[in-house]
């Protein structure tokens, strides 16, 4: 269990370091001159990343209980 918890914590740190709020992401991509299609795709990917982050947090809570 300890090893699983350690791996989940590492995954959580890695995922959180890649996450941007939708507002930050949109602004950054606009500055980079990305098209609306590219921005929509990036938002979709960021939402998937957020879902994975939430799942890891849930798994950690389950391990702690």
mmCIF file of the N, C-alpha and C atoms, coordinates in Angstrom:
data_MODEL
# 
_entry.id   MODEL 
# 
loop_
_atom_site.group_PDB 
_atom_site.id 
_atom_site.type_symbol 
_atom_site.label_atom_id 
_atom_site.label_alt_id 
_atom_site.label_comp_id 
_atom_site.label_asym_id 
_atom_site.label_entity_id 
_atom_site.label_seq_id 
_atom_site.pdbx_PDB_ins_code 
_atom_site.Cartn_x 
_atom_site.Cartn_y 
_atom_site.Cartn_z 
_atom_site.occupancy 
_atom_site.B_iso_or_equiv 
_atom_site.pdbx_formal_charge 
_atom_site.auth_seq_id 
_atom_site.auth_comp_id 
_atom_site.auth_asym_id 
_atom_site.auth_atom_id 
_atom_site.pdbx_PDB_model_num 
ATOM 1   N N  . UNK A 1 1  ? 0.810   -1.192 0.000   1.00 0.00 ? 1  UNK A N  1 
ATOM 2   C CA . UNK A 1 1  ? 0.000   0.000  0.000   1.00 0.00 ? 1  UNK A CA 1 
ATOM 3   C C  . UNK A 1 1  ? 0.861   1.267  0.000   1.00 0.00 ? 1  UNK A C  1 
ATOM 4   N N  . UNK A 1 2  ? 1.924   1.206  0.714   1.00 0.00 ? 2  UNK A N  1 
ATOM 5   C CA . UNK A 1 2  ? 2.794   2.376  0.811   1.00 0.00 ? 2  UNK A CA 1 
ATOM 6   C C  . UNK A 1 2  ? 3.374   2.749  -0.554  1.00 0.00 ? 2  UNK A C  1 
ATOM 7   N N  . UNK A 1 3  ? 3.744   1.734  -1.327  1.00 0.00 ? 3  UNK A N  1 
ATOM 8   C CA . UNK A 1 3  ? 4.309   1.974  -2.664  1.00 0.00 ? 3  UNK A CA 1 
ATOM 9   C C  . UNK A 1 3  ? 3.249   2.552  -3.604  1.00 0.00 ? 3  UNK A C  1 
ATOM 10  N N  . UNK A 1 4  ? 2.031   2.037  -3.506  1.00 0.00 ? 4  UNK A N  1 
ATOM 11  C CA . UNK A 1 4  ? 0.945   2.565  -4.337  1.00 0.00 ? 4  UNK A CA 1 
ATOM 12  C C  . UNK A 1 4  ? 0.697   4.030  -3.992  1.00 0.00 ? 4  UNK A C  1 
ATOM 13  N N  . UNK A 1 5  ? 0.645   4.332  -2.709  1.00 0.00 ? 5  UNK A N  1 
ATOM 14  C CA . UNK A 1 5  ? 0.430   5.712  -2.266  1.00 0.00 ? 5  UNK A CA 1 
ATOM 15  C C  . UNK A 1 5  ? 1.545   6.616  -2.790  1.00 0.00 ? 5  UNK A C  1 
ATOM 16  N N  . UNK A 1 6  ? 2.772   6.131  -2.704  1.00 0.00 ? 6  UNK A N  1 
ATOM 17  C CA . UNK A 1 6  ? 3.917   6.907  -3.178  1.00 0.00 ? 6  UNK A CA 1 
ATOM 18  C C  . UNK A 1 6  ? 3.790   7.190  -4.680  1.00 0.00 ? 6  UNK A C  1 
ATOM 19  N N  . UNK A 1 7  ? 3.401   6.179  -5.450  1.00 0.00 ? 7  UNK A N  1 
ATOM 20  C CA . UNK A 1 7  ? 3.248   6.354  -6.894  1.00 0.00 ? 7  UNK A CA 1 
ATOM 21  C C  . UNK A 1 7  ? 2.096   7.298  -7.223  1.00 0.00 ? 7  UNK A C  1 
ATOM 22  N N  . UNK A 1 8  ? 1.003   7.199  -6.475  1.00 0.00 ? 8  UNK A N  1 
ATOM 23  C CA . UNK A 1 8  ? -0.128  8.101  -6.692  1.00 0.00 ? 8  UNK A CA 1 
ATOM 24  C C  . UNK A 1 8  ? 0.248   9.547  -6.364  1.00 0.00 ? 8  UNK A C  1 
ATOM 25  N N  . UNK A 1 9  ? 0.992   9.750  -5.305  1.00 0.00 ? 9  UNK A N  1 
ATOM 26  C CA . UNK A 1 9  ? 1.433   11.104 -4.952  1.00 0.00 ? 9  UNK A CA 1 
ATOM 27  C C  . UNK A 1 9  ? 2.348   11.681 -6.033  1.00 0.00 ? 9  UNK A C  1 
ATOM 28  N N  . UNK A 1 10 ? 3.218   10.850 -6.584  1.00 0.00 ? 10 UNK A N  1 
ATOM 29  C CA . UNK A 1 10 ? 4.102   11.300 -7.667  1.00 0.00 ? 10 UNK A CA 1 
ATOM 30  C C  . UNK A 1 10 ? 3.276   11.653 -8.904  1.00 0.00 ? 10 UNK A C  1 
ATOM 31  N N  . UNK A 1 11 ? 2.309   10.803 -9.228  1.00 0.00 ? 11 UNK A N  1 
ATOM 32  C CA . UNK A 1 11 ? 1.437   11.075 -10.377 1.00 0.00 ? 11 UNK A CA 1 
ATOM 33  C C  . UNK A 1 11 ? 0.664   12.367 -10.156 1.00 0.00 ? 11 UNK A C  1 
ATOM 34  N N  . UNK A 1 12 ? 0.194   12.575 -8.942  1.00 0.00 ? 12 UNK A N  1 
ATOM 35  C CA . UNK A 1 12 ? -0.552  13.797 -8.626  1.00 0.00 ? 12 UNK A CA 1 
ATOM 36  C C  . UNK A 1 12 ? 0.322   15.033 -8.825  1.00 0.00 ? 12 UNK A C  1 
ATOM 37  N N  . UNK A 1 13 ? 1.548   14.988 -8.354  1.00 0.00 ? 13 UNK A N  1 
ATOM 38  C CA . UNK A 1 13 ? 2.464   16.133 -8.531  1.00 0.00 ? 13 UNK A CA 1 
ATOM 39  C C  . UNK A 1 13 ? 2.737   16.388 -10.010 1.00 0.00 ? 13 UNK A C  1 
ATOM 40  N N  . UNK A 1 14 ? 2.979   15.317 -10.754 1.00 0.00 ? 14 UNK A N  1 
ATOM 41  C CA . UNK A 1 14 ? 3.252   15.459 -12.187 1.00 0.00 ? 14 UNK A CA 1 
ATOM 42  C C  . UNK A 1 14 ? 2.060   16.066 -12.925 1.00 0.00 ? 14 UNK A C  1 
ATOM 43  N N  . UNK A 1 15 ? 0.864   15.576 -12.621 1.00 0.00 ? 15 UNK A N  1 
ATOM 44  C CA . UNK A 1 15 ? -0.337  16.072 -13.285 1.00 0.00 ? 15 UNK A CA 1 
ATOM 45  C C  . UNK A 1 15 ? -0.616  17.524 -12.915 1.00 0.00 ? 15 UNK A C  1 
ATOM 46  N N  . UNK A 1 16 ? -0.464  17.854 -11.643 1.00 0.00 ? 16 UNK A N  1 
ATOM 47  C CA . UNK A 1 16 ? -0.722  19.224 -11.204 1.00 0.00 ? 16 UNK A CA 1 
ATOM 48  C C  . UNK A 1 16 ? 0.266   20.204 -11.823 1.00 0.00 ? 16 UNK A C  1 
ATOM 49  N N  . UNK A 1 17 ? 1.475   19.768 -12.083 1.00 0.00 ? 17 UNK A N  1 
ATOM 50  C CA . UNK A 1 17 ? 2.452   20.669 -12.696 1.00 0.00 ? 17 UNK A CA 1 
ATOM 51  C C  . UNK A 1 17 ? 2.107   20.963 -14.154 1.00 0.00 ? 17 UNK A C  1 
ATOM 52  N N  . UNK A 1 18 ? 1.334   20.088 -14.787 1.00 0.00 ? 18 UNK A N  1 
ATOM 53  C CA . UNK A 1 18 ? 0.939   20.267 -16.191 1.00 0.00 ? 18 UNK A CA 1 
ATOM 54  C C  . UNK A 1 18 ? -0.389  21.000 -16.338 1.00 0.00 ? 18 UNK A C  1 
ATOM 55  N N  . UNK A 1 19 ? -1.156  21.118 -15.251 1.00 0.00 ? 19 UNK A N  1 
ATOM 56  C CA . UNK A 1 19 ? -2.500  21.680 -15.329 1.00 0.00 ? 19 UNK A CA 1 
ATOM 57  C C  . UNK A 1 19 ? -2.464  23.210 -15.383 1.00 0.00 ? 19 UNK A C  1 
ATOM 58  N N  . UNK A 1 20 ? -3.291  23.759 -16.256 1.00 0.00 ? 20 UNK A N  1 
ATOM 59  C CA . UNK A 1 20 ? -3.517  25.206 -16.328 1.00 0.00 ? 20 UNK A CA 1 
ATOM 60  C C  . UNK A 1 20 ? -5.012  25.433 -16.231 1.00 0.00 ? 20 UNK A C  1 
ATOM 61  N N  . UNK A 1 21 ? -5.409  26.539 -15.629 1.00 0.00 ? 21 UNK A N  1 
ATOM 62  C CA . UNK A 1 21 ? -6.830  26.851 -15.620 1.00 0.00 ? 21 UNK A CA 1 
ATOM 63  C C  . UNK A 1 21 ? -7.255  27.146 -17.052 1.00 0.00 ? 21 UNK A C  1 
ATOM 64  N N  . UNK A 1 22 ? -8.532  26.947 -17.359 1.00 0.00 ? 22 UNK A N  1 
ATOM 65  C CA . UNK A 1 22 ? -8.997  27.242 -18.724 1.00 0.00 ? 22 UNK A CA 1 
ATOM 66  C C  . UNK A 1 22 ? -8.667  28.673 -19.158 1.00 0.00 ? 22 UNK A C  1 
ATOM 67  N N  . UNK A 1 23 ? -8.827  29.619 -18.248 1.00 0.00 ? 23 UNK A N  1 
ATOM 68  C CA . UNK A 1 23 ? -8.530  31.012 -18.585 1.00 0.00 ? 23 UNK A CA 1 
ATOM 69  C C  . UNK A 1 23 ? -7.053  31.192 -18.949 1.00 0.00 ? 23 UNK A C  1 
ATOM 70  N N  . UNK A 1 24 ? -6.168  30.638 -18.132 1.00 0.00 ? 24 UNK A N  1 
ATOM 71  C CA . UNK A 1 24 ? -4.726  30.737 -18.406 1.00 0.00 ? 24 UNK A CA 1 
ATOM 72  C C  . UNK A 1 24 ? -4.378  30.073 -19.734 1.00 0.00 ? 24 UNK A C  1 
ATOM 73  N N  . UNK A 1 25 ? -4.962  28.919 -19.974 1.00 0.00 ? 25 UNK A N  1 
ATOM 74  C CA . UNK A 1 25 ? -4.691  28.176 -21.203 1.00 0.00 ? 25 UNK A CA 1 
ATOM 75  C C  . UNK A 1 25 ? -5.136  28.962 -22.426 1.00 0.00 ? 25 UNK A C  1 
ATOM 76  N N  . UNK A 1 26 ? -6.353  29.485 -22.376 1.00 0.00 ? 26 UNK A N  1 
ATOM 77  C CA . UNK A 1 26 ? -6.873  30.249 -23.508 1.00 0.00 ? 26 UNK A CA 1 
ATOM 78  C C  . UNK A 1 26 ? -6.010  31.476 -23.776 1.00 0.00 ? 26 UNK A C  1 
ATOM 79  N N  . UNK A 1 27 ? -5.668  32.206 -22.737 1.00 0.00 ? 27 UNK A N  1 
ATOM 80  C CA . UNK A 1 27 ? -4.850  33.407 -22.904 1.00 0.00 ? 27 UNK A CA 1 
ATOM 81  C C  . UNK A 1 27 ? -3.479  33.073 -23.488 1.00 0.00 ? 27 UNK A C  1 
ATOM 82  N N  . UNK A 1 28 ? -2.854  32.015 -22.969 1.00 0.00 ? 28 UNK A N  1 
ATOM 83  C CA . UNK A 1 28 ? -1.533  31.627 -23.468 1.00 0.00 ? 28 UNK A CA 1 
ATOM 84  C C  . UNK A 1 28 ? -1.607  31.248 -24.947 1.00 0.00 ? 28 UNK A C  1 
ATOM 85  N N  . UNK A 1 29 ? -2.621  30.483 -25.307 1.00 0.00 ? 29 UNK A N  1 
ATOM 86  C CA . UNK A 1 29 ? -2.743  30.044 -26.698 1.00 0.00 ? 29 UNK A CA 1 
ATOM 87  C C  . UNK A 1 29 ? -3.092  31.207 -27.629 1.00 0.00 ? 29 UNK A C  1 
ATOM 88  N N  . UNK A 1 30 ? -3.885  32.151 -27.149 1.00 0.00 ? 30 UNK A N  1 
ATOM 89  C CA . UNK A 1 30 ? -4.178  33.341 -27.962 1.00 0.00 ? 30 UNK A CA 1 
ATOM 90  C C  . UNK A 1 30 ? -2.906  34.139 -28.236 1.00 0.00 ? 30 UNK A C  1 
ATOM 91  N N  . UNK A 1 31 ? -2.104  34.296 -27.203 1.00 0.00 ? 31 UNK A N  1 
ATOM 92  C CA . UNK A 1 31 ? -0.838  35.021 -27.364 1.00 0.00 ? 31 UNK A CA 1 
ATOM 93  C C  . UNK A 1 31 ? 0.062   34.300 -28.361 1.00 0.00 ? 31 UNK A C  1 
ATOM 94  N N  . UNK A 1 32 ? 0.020   32.976 -28.340 1.00 0.00 ? 32 UNK A N  1 
ATOM 95  C CA . UNK A 1 32 ? 0.816   32.176 -29.273 1.00 0.00 ? 32 UNK A CA 1 
ATOM 96  C C  . UNK A 1 32 ? 0.224   32.174 -30.686 1.00 0.00 ? 32 UNK A C  1 
ATOM 97  N N  . UNK A 1 33 ? -0.957  32.779 -30.850 1.00 0.00 ? 33 UNK A N  1 
ATOM 98  C CA . UNK A 1 33 ? -1.568  32.869 -32.173 1.00 0.00 ? 33 UNK A CA 1 
ATOM 99  C C  . UNK A 1 33 ? -2.264  31.611 -32.634 1.00 0.00 ? 33 UNK A C  1 
ATOM 100 N N  . UNK A 1 34 ? -2.724  30.792 -31.700 1.00 0.00 ? 34 UNK A N  1 
ATOM 101 C CA . UNK A 1 34 ? -3.391  29.533 -32.056 1.00 0.00 ? 34 UNK A CA 1 
ATOM 102 C C  . UNK A 1 34 ? -4.810  29.807 -32.558 1.00 0.00 ? 34 UNK A C  1 
ATOM 103 N N  . UNK A 1 35 ? -5.301  28.913 -33.405 1.00 0.00 ? 35 UNK A N  1 
ATOM 104 C CA . UNK A 1 35 ? -6.655  29.026 -33.940 1.00 0.00 ? 35 UNK A CA 1 
ATOM 105 C C  . UNK A 1 35 ? -7.661  28.566 -32.889 1.00 0.00 ? 35 UNK A C  1 
ATOM 106 N N  . UNK A 1 36 ? -8.945  28.890 -33.120 1.00 0.00 ? 36 UNK A N  1 
ATOM 107 C CA . UNK A 1 36 ? -9.996  28.453 -32.206 1.00 0.00 ? 36 UNK A CA 1 
ATOM 108 C C  . UNK A 1 36 ? -10.056 26.928 -32.133 1.00 0.00 ? 36 UNK A C  1 
ATOM 109 N N  . UNK A 1 37 ? -9.831  26.269 -33.248 1.00 0.00 ? 37 UNK A N  1 
ATOM 110 C CA . UNK A 1 37 ? -9.854  24.797 -33.258 1.00 0.00 ? 37 UNK A CA 1 
ATOM 111 C C  . UNK A 1 37 ? -8.737  24.249 -32.358 1.00 0.00 ? 37 UNK A C  1 
ATOM 112 N N  . UNK A 1 38 ? -7.555  24.838 -32.430 1.00 0.00 ? 38 UNK A N  1 
ATOM 113 C CA . UNK A 1 38 ? -6.437  24.394 -31.594 1.00 0.00 ? 38 UNK A CA 1 
ATOM 114 C C  . UNK A 1 38 ? -6.720  24.678 -30.123 1.00 0.00 ? 38 UNK A C  1 
ATOM 115 N N  . UNK A 1 39 ? -7.350  25.815 -29.845 1.00 0.00 ? 39 UNK A N  1 
ATOM 116 C CA . UNK A 1 39 ? -7.691  26.171 -28.470 1.00 0.00 ? 39 UNK A CA 1 
ATOM 117 C C  . UNK A 1 39 ? -8.733  25.193 -27.922 1.00 0.00 ? 39 UNK A C  1 
ATOM 118 N N  . UNK A 1 40 ? -9.743  24.874 -28.722 1.00 0.00 ? 40 UNK A N  1 
ATOM 119 C CA . UNK A 1 40 ? -10.758 23.914 -28.294 1.00 0.00 ? 40 UNK A CA 1 
ATOM 120 C C  . UNK A 1 40 ? -10.142 22.550 -28.005 1.00 0.00 ? 40 UNK A C  1 
ATOM 121 N N  . UNK A 1 41 ? -9.243  22.121 -28.863 1.00 0.00 ? 41 UNK A N  1 
ATOM 122 C CA . UNK A 1 41 ? -8.575  20.827 -28.658 1.00 0.00 ? 41 UNK A CA 1 
ATOM 123 C C  . UNK A 1 41 ? -7.760  20.846 -27.366 1.00 0.00 ? 41 UNK A C  1 
ATOM 124 N N  . UNK A 1 42 ? -7.049  21.939 -27.127 1.00 0.00 ? 42 UNK A N  1 
ATOM 125 C CA . UNK A 1 42 ? -6.241  22.056 -25.913 1.00 0.00 ? 42 UNK A CA 1 
ATOM 126 C C  . UNK A 1 42 ? -7.129  22.063 -24.666 1.00 0.00 ? 42 UNK A C  1 
ATOM 127 N N  . UNK A 1 43 ? -8.283  22.729 -24.745 1.00 0.00 ? 43 UNK A N  1 
ATOM 128 C CA . UNK A 1 43 ? -9.214  22.734 -23.619 1.00 0.00 ? 43 UNK A CA 1 
ATOM 129 C C  . UNK A 1 43 ? -9.748  21.335 -23.345 1.00 0.00 ? 43 UNK A C  1 
ATOM 130 N N  . UNK A 1 44 ? -10.055 20.606 -24.406 1.00 0.00 ? 44 UNK A N  1 
ATOM 131 C CA . UNK A 1 44 ? -10.519 19.231 -24.253 1.00 0.00 ? 44 UNK A CA 1 
ATOM 132 C C  . UNK A 1 44 ? -9.454  18.392 -23.544 1.00 0.00 ? 44 UNK A C  1 
ATOM 133 N N  . UNK A 1 45 ? -8.217  18.515 -23.985 1.00 0.00 ? 45 UNK A N  1 
ATOM 134 C CA . UNK A 1 45 ? -7.123  17.760 -23.365 1.00 0.00 ? 45 UNK A CA 1 
ATOM 135 C C  . UNK A 1 45 ? -6.923  18.169 -21.904 1.00 0.00 ? 45 UNK A C  1 
ATOM 136 N N  . UNK A 1 46 ? -7.050  19.468 -21.610 1.00 0.00 ? 46 UNK A N  1 
ATOM 137 C CA . UNK A 1 46 ? -6.875  19.940 -20.235 1.00 0.00 ? 46 UNK A CA 1 
ATOM 138 C C  . UNK A 1 46 ? -8.010  19.407 -19.354 1.00 0.00 ? 46 UNK A C  1 
ATOM 139 N N  . UNK A 1 47 ? -9.223  19.319 -19.901 1.00 0.00 ? 47 UNK A N  1 
ATOM 140 C CA . UNK A 1 47 ? -10.331 18.741 -19.140 1.00 0.00 ? 47 UNK A CA 1 
ATOM 141 C C  . UNK A 1 47 ? -10.083 17.264 -18.847 1.00 0.00 ? 47 UNK A C  1 
ATOM 142 N N  . UNK A 1 48 ? -9.518  16.556 -19.800 1.00 0.00 ? 48 UNK A N  1 
ATOM 143 C CA . UNK A 1 48 ? -9.167  15.141 -19.570 1.00 0.00 ? 48 UNK A CA 1 
ATOM 144 C C  . UNK A 1 48 ? -8.117  15.036 -18.468 1.00 0.00 ? 48 UNK A C  1 
ATOM 145 N N  . UNK A 1 49 ? -7.119  15.916 -18.523 1.00 0.00 ? 49 UNK A N  1 
ATOM 146 C CA . UNK A 1 49 ? -6.069  15.929 -17.510 1.00 0.00 ? 49 UNK A CA 1 
ATOM 147 C C  . UNK A 1 49 ? -6.660  16.198 -16.125 1.00 0.00 ? 49 UNK A C  1 
ATOM 148 N N  . UNK A 1 50 ? -7.600  17.146 -16.058 1.00 0.00 ? 50 UNK A N  1 
ATOM 149 C CA . UNK A 1 50 ? -8.249  17.460 -14.783 1.00 0.00 ? 50 UNK A CA 1 
ATOM 150 C C  . UNK A 1 50 ? -9.013  16.244 -14.265 1.00 0.00 ? 50 UNK A C  1 
ATOM 151 N N  . UNK A 1 51 ? -9.661  15.504 -15.161 1.00 0.00 ? 51 UNK A N  1 
ATOM 152 C CA . UNK A 1 51 ? -10.369 14.295 -14.764 1.00 0.00 ? 51 UNK A CA 1 
ATOM 153 C C  . UNK A 1 51 ? -9.434  13.251 -14.178 1.00 0.00 ? 51 UNK A C  1 
ATOM 154 N N  . UNK A 1 52 ? -8.275  13.111 -14.765 1.00 0.00 ? 52 UNK A N  1 
ATOM 155 C CA . UNK A 1 52 ? -7.278  12.167 -14.246 1.00 0.00 ? 52 UNK A CA 1 
ATOM 156 C C  . UNK A 1 52 ? -6.790  12.634 -12.878 1.00 0.00 ? 52 UNK A C  1 
ATOM 157 N N  . UNK A 1 53 ? -6.554  13.934 -12.736 1.00 0.00 ? 53 UNK A N  1 
ATOM 158 C CA . UNK A 1 53 ? -6.141  14.492 -11.432 1.00 0.00 ? 53 UNK A CA 1 
ATOM 159 C C  . UNK A 1 53 ? -7.183  14.165 -10.364 1.00 0.00 ? 53 UNK A C  1 
ATOM 160 N N  . UNK A 1 54 ? -8.445  14.382 -10.698 1.00 0.00 ? 54 UNK A N  1 
ATOM 161 C CA . UNK A 1 54 ? -9.526  14.099 -9.754  1.00 0.00 ? 54 UNK A CA 1 
ATOM 162 C C  . UNK A 1 54 ? -9.558  12.620 -9.384  1.00 0.00 ? 54 UNK A C  1 
ATOM 163 N N  . UNK A 1 55 ? -9.332  11.744 -10.345 1.00 0.00 ? 55 UNK A N  1 
ATOM 164 C CA . UNK A 1 55 ? -9.327  10.304 -10.077 1.00 0.00 ? 55 UNK A CA 1 
ATOM 165 C C  . UNK A 1 55 ? -8.180  9.913  -9.150  1.00 0.00 ? 55 UNK A C  1 
ATOM 166 N N  . UNK A 1 56 ? -7.027  10.509 -9.358  1.00 0.00 ? 56 UNK A N  1 
ATOM 167 C CA . UNK A 1 56 ? -5.880  10.223 -8.488  1.00 0.00 ? 56 UNK A CA 1 
ATOM 168 C C  . UNK A 1 56 ? -6.172  10.705 -7.072  1.00 0.00 ? 56 UNK A C  1 
ATOM 169 N N  . UNK A 1 57 ? -6.765  11.882 -6.942  1.00 0.00 ? 57 UNK A N  1 
ATOM 170 C CA . UNK A 1 57 ? -7.115  12.393 -5.613  1.00 0.00 ? 57 UNK A CA 1 
ATOM 171 C C  . UNK A 1 57 ? -8.117  11.470 -4.921  1.00 0.00 ? 57 UNK A C  1 
ATOM 172 N N  . UNK A 1 58 ? -9.081  10.975 -5.674  1.00 0.00 ? 58 UNK A N  1 
ATOM 173 C CA . UNK A 1 58 ? -10.066 10.047 -5.111  1.00 0.00 ? 58 UNK A CA 1 
ATOM 174 C C  . UNK A 1 58 ? -9.381  8.766  -4.651  1.00 0.00 ? 58 UNK A C  1 
ATOM 175 N N  . UNK A 1 59 ? -8.474  8.250  -5.462  1.00 0.00 ? 59 UNK A N  1 
ATOM 176 C CA . UNK A 1 59 ? -7.754  7.025  -5.088  1.00 0.00 ? 59 UNK A CA 1 
ATOM 177 C C  . UNK A 1 59 ? -6.948  7.248  -3.803  1.00 0.00 ? 59 UNK A C  1 
ATOM 178 N N  . UNK A 1 60 ? -6.322  8.407  -3.674  1.00 0.00 ? 60 UNK A N  1 
ATOM 179 C CA . UNK A 1 60 ? -5.562  8.708  -2.461  1.00 0.00 ? 60 UNK A CA 1 
ATOM 180 C C  . UNK A 1 60 ? -6.479  8.777  -1.237  1.00 0.00 ? 60 UNK A C  1 
ATOM 181 N N  . UNK A 1 61 ? -7.647  9.380  -1.392  1.00 0.00 ? 61 UNK A N  1 
ATOM 182 C CA . UNK A 1 61 ? -8.593  9.449  -0.280  1.00 0.00 ? 61 UNK A CA 1 
ATOM 183 C C  . UNK A 1 61 ? -9.054  8.051  0.127   1.00 0.00 ? 61 UNK A C  1 
ATOM 184 N N  . UNK A 1 62 ? -9.278  7.198  -0.856  1.00 0.00 ? 62 UNK A N  1 
ATOM 185 C CA . UNK A 1 62 ? -9.704  5.825  -0.563  1.00 0.00 ? 62 UNK A CA 1 
ATOM 186 C C  . UNK A 1 62 ? -8.602  5.082  0.203   1.00 0.00 ? 62 UNK A C  1 
ATOM 187 N N  . UNK A 1 63 ? -7.366  5.270  -0.193  1.00 0.00 ? 63 UNK A N  1 
ATOM 188 C CA . UNK A 1 63 ? -6.255  4.603  0.504   1.00 0.00 ? 63 UNK A CA 1 
ATOM 189 C C  . UNK A 1 63 ? -6.104  5.088  1.937   1.00 0.00 ? 63 UNK A C  1 
ATOM 190 N N  . UNK A 1 64 ? -6.412  6.361  2.160   1.00 0.00 ? 64 UNK A N  1 
ATOM 191 C CA . UNK A 1 64 ? -6.247  6.925  3.496   1.00 0.00 ? 64 UNK A CA 1 
ATOM 192 C C  . UNK A 1 64 ? -7.363  6.521  4.455   1.00 0.00 ? 64 UNK A C  1 
ATOM 193 N N  . UNK A 1 65 ? -8.487  6.067  3.904   1.00 0.00 ? 65 UNK A N  1 
ATOM 194 C CA . UNK A 1 65 ? -9.601  5.699  4.804   1.00 0.00 ? 65 UNK A CA 1 
ATOM 195 C C  . UNK A 1 65 ? -9.560  4.251  5.209   1.00 0.00 ? 65 UNK A C  1 
# 
